[in-house]
């Protein structure tokens, strides 16, 4: 059995509902969810004039290989309304699911890099990940998630999301 950490996020449509559906689909198609962070609201990263994102991290047990896992996650994104524009690096989206870690694997392929290459630069990833895995050691940077968050130079606001009822 393999352990993977994922980051989910979206800023179009019913953001909370998209995360809930993604969590359900991940547990049905990708593996067993062992833990998940609370949901955080964050400003759009890398671009102005976009609605705020909701982000969450999860730890899963999976029998899927890294390639099978990313294919599964891309299908979940697509089924939940994600339309990719490969010309834009930072686009608004209904849902984005990234593999942050897969065991202690270091993988660098054209369409899949593990650990996620920019996660240590982004508070919207590190804050929820620190909630569920503060002592997890980044296999390339050799630092805990807690220390990566402490050293992160991203000053964007990441705040717990309170659902509107």
C-alpha positions as CSV (number, residue, x, y, z in Angstrom):
1,X,0.0,0.0,0.0
2,X,1.2,3.5,-0.9
3,X,0.7,6.8,1.0
4,X,0.0,9.9,-1.0
5,X,-0.7,13.5,0.0
6,X,-2.9,15.5,-2.2
7,X,-3.9,19.2,-2.4
8,X,-7.4,20.1,-3.7
9,X,-8.5,23.6,-4.6
10,X,-11.0,25.5,-6.7
11,X,-12.4,29.0,-7.2
12,X,-15.3,28.7,-9.7
13,X,-18.9,27.8,-8.9
14,X,-19.8,26.1,-5.6
15,X,-16.3,25.7,-4.3
16,X,-17.3,23.9,-1.1
17,X,-19.5,21.4,-3.0
18,X,-16.7,20.7,-5.5
19,X,-14.3,19.8,-2.6
20,X,-16.9,17.5,-1.0
21,X,-17.6,15.7,-4.3
22,X,-13.8,15.4,-5.0
23,X,-13.2,13.9,-1.5
24,X,-16.0,11.4,-2.2
25,X,-14.7,10.5,-5.6
26,X,-11.1,10.1,-4.3
27,X,-12.3,7.7,-1.6
28,X,-14.3,5.7,-4.2
29,X,-11.7,5.6,-7.0
30,X,-8.2,6.4,-5.8
31,X,-7.9,5.1,-2.2
32,X,-8.7,5.3,1.4
33,X,-8.6,8.7,3.0
34,X,-6.6,8.5,6.2
35,X,-6.8,12.2,7.2
36,X,-7.8,15.5,5.8
37,X,-7.3,19.1,6.8
38,X,-10.0,21.6,7.3
39,X,-10.9,23.8,4.4
40,X,-9.1,27.1,4.0
41,X,-9.9,30.1,1.9
42,X,-7.0,31.8,0.1
43,X,-6.4,34.5,-2.3
44,X,-5.6,33.5,-5.9
45,X,-1.8,32.7,-6.1
46,X,0.2,34.0,-9.1
47,X,-2.6,36.1,-10.6
48,X,-4.8,39.1,-9.7
49,X,-8.6,39.6,-10.2
50,X,-9.7,36.1,-9.4
51,X,-12.2,34.9,-6.8
52,X,-10.6,33.4,-3.7
53,X,-9.9,29.7,-3.6
54,X,-10.9,27.0,-1.2
55,X,-8.1,24.6,-0.5
56,X,-7.7,21.3,1.4
57,X,-5.1,18.6,1.8
58,X,-5.7,14.9,2.2
59,X,-3.6,11.8,3.0
60,X,-4.6,8.7,1.2
61,X,-3.7,5.0,1.1
62,X,-3.7,3.9,-2.5
63,X,-2.9,0.8,-4.5
64,X,-2.5,3.0,-7.6
65,X,0.9,3.8,-9.1
66,X,1.8,7.5,-9.4
67,X,0.8,7.5,-13.1
68,X,-2.5,5.7,-12.4
69,X,-3.2,8.0,-9.5
70,X,-2.7,11.2,-11.6
71,X,-4.8,9.8,-14.4
72,X,-7.6,9.0,-11.8
73,X,-7.3,12.5,-10.3
74,X,-7.4,14.2,-13.7
75,X,-10.6,12.2,-14.5
76,X,-12.2,13.3,-11.2
77,X,-11.3,17.0,-12.1
78,X,-12.9,16.6,-15.5
79,X,-16.0,14.9,-14.2
80,X,-16.5,17.8,-11.7
81,X,-16.3,20.4,-14.5
82,X,-12.6,21.2,-14.9
83,X,-11.7,22.5,-18.3
84,X,-8.0,23.0,-18.8
85,X,-6.5,25.7,-20.9
86,X,-3.0,24.6,-21.4
87,X,-1.9,28.1,-22.6
88,X,-2.6,29.6,-19.1
89,X,-0.4,28.6,-16.1
90,X,-2.7,30.1,-13.5
91,X,-6.3,29.9,-14.5
92,X,-9.6,30.0,-12.5
93,X,-10.9,26.5,-12.0
94,X,-13.7,24.5,-10.6
95,X,-11.2,22.0,-9.2
96,X,-7.5,21.2,-9.2
97,X,-6.0,18.1,-7.5
98,X,-2.2,17.9,-7.2
99,X,-0.1,15.0,-5.9
100,X,2.2,16.6,-3.3
101,X,4.0,13.4,-2.2
102,X,3.8,9.7,-3.0
103,X,5.7,7.7,-0.4
104,X,9.2,9.2,-0.5
105,X,9.3,9.0,-4.3
106,X,11.2,11.5,-6.3
107,X,9.9,11.4,-9.8
108,X,10.6,13.9,-12.7
109,X,8.7,13.1,-15.8
110,X,7.3,15.4,-18.5
111,X,3.8,15.4,-17.1
112,X,4.3,14.4,-13.5
113,X,6.8,15.7,-10.9
114,X,6.7,14.4,-7.4
115,X,7.2,16.0,-4.9
116,X,5.2,18.9,-6.3
117,X,7.9,21.3,-7.4
118,X,6.4,24.5,-6.0
119,X,4.6,23.4,-2.9
120,X,7.2,24.8,-0.6
121,X,6.6,28.2,-2.0
122,X,2.9,28.3,-1.4
123,X,1.2,28.9,2.0
124,X,-2.2,27.6,0.6
125,X,-0.5,24.2,0.4
126,X,1.7,24.3,3.4
127,X,-0.9,25.6,6.0
128,X,-3.4,22.7,5.4
129,X,-0.6,20.2,4.9
130,X,1.0,21.3,8.2
131,X,-2.3,20.5,9.9
132,X,-2.3,16.8,8.9
133,X,1.5,16.1,8.5
134,X,3.7,18.7,10.3
135,X,6.5,16.2,10.8
136,X,6.5,14.8,7.3
137,X,10.0,15.1,5.8
138,X,10.2,16.5,2.2
139,X,12.3,13.9,0.5
140,X,14.3,16.4,-1.6
141,X,14.5,19.4,0.7
142,X,15.0,17.3,3.8
143,X,12.8,19.6,5.9
144,X,9.6,19.0,7.7
145,X,6.4,20.6,6.5
146,X,6.4,22.6,9.8
147,X,9.8,24.0,8.9
148,X,8.9,24.6,5.3
149,X,5.9,26.6,6.4
150,X,8.0,28.6,8.9
151,X,10.5,29.5,6.2
152,X,7.9,30.2,3.5
153,X,8.1,33.7,2.0
154,X,4.6,33.7,0.7
155,X,2.7,36.3,2.6
156,X,-0.8,35.6,1.2
157,X,-3.6,35.1,3.7
158,X,-4.7,31.6,4.4
159,X,-7.7,31.5,6.7
160,X,-10.0,28.7,7.9
161,X,-13.2,28.6,5.8
162,X,-16.5,29.0,7.6
163,X,-19.3,27.4,5.5
164,X,-22.3,29.6,4.9
165,X,-25.5,27.9,6.2
